[in-house]
Amino acid sequence: MNREILAEDVPAPPTPDRVAARAIVLSAVACRALIEKDADKPGAEQLRKDVVEWLTRVGVAGEIEQSEAALLSTPLGKLDKKTTVDATWSSEGMVVLAWVLGCVSLPAFYKECEPSDVANAIGFLGEREATILRQPVLRDAGEISVAEETYLTLHWRLRQFSTEPGPMDFAAYVSSCNWGPLRLDQLELCEGDLAFEGERIDRLNYAVFRRTLSIVQERHRAFNWLIGWDSVYSEVTTDT
């Protein structure tokens, strides 16, 4: 995708206040998905209700999208599997926003975040003054740009591999491509191709590859939202 062509069509990046509010909402969505399996446990349904009430109390109700509101209002044990799985992956968007807000480190692209740790770092279930909403500050725009371009590069390679399995000269492709921008300086290469801790992409266990693709896609969505790809989070695309 040529970003220069689309630049005039995209809205302005979200403000620090919106980034903080969206991180809070994603923490609630991830929590709701993760406790779906606890429907028969004492206190689990009350936790769902407490989370919904908390979002109103800290003043982020306006950031909740319709689909998120429907998910959060659904009693435990009533979500379908796909909705639950999709919402669980929202934690990877949450960790990007928490990183941008300076609350956590961003895990390696092939490692899932620990949702509870990230949520706690931004003040999950705390009063507004004890959350990231109090005085949100974003990382330097240049640092965000480097990470966003890195995840675009990663996502392209992972999608390419999913349709055309096998090694490629990824370094040569990036150096000569006329779209992007793509960058490799934050990534590991093995024999010219993307690698995970020394293992070239085509030698990975398939389950590891699929999990990594899901992680990268959700983080890429968060980064695209941060740079103003779309003002509505769920409408953000992850084209490569």
Buried (B, 14 or more C-beta within 10 A) or exposed (E): EEBEEEEEEBEEBBEBBBBBBBBBBBBBBBBBBBBBEBBEEEEBBEBBEEBBEBBEBBEBEEBBBEEBBEBBEBEBEEBEEEBBEBBBBBBBBBBBBBBBBEBBEBBEBBEBBBBBEBBBBBBBBBEBEEBBBEEBEBEEEEEBBBBBBBBBBBBBBBBBBEEEEEBBEBBEBBEEEEEBEBBBEEBBBBEBBBBBEEBBBBEBEEEEBEBBBBBBBBBBBBBBBBBBBBBEBEEBEBEB
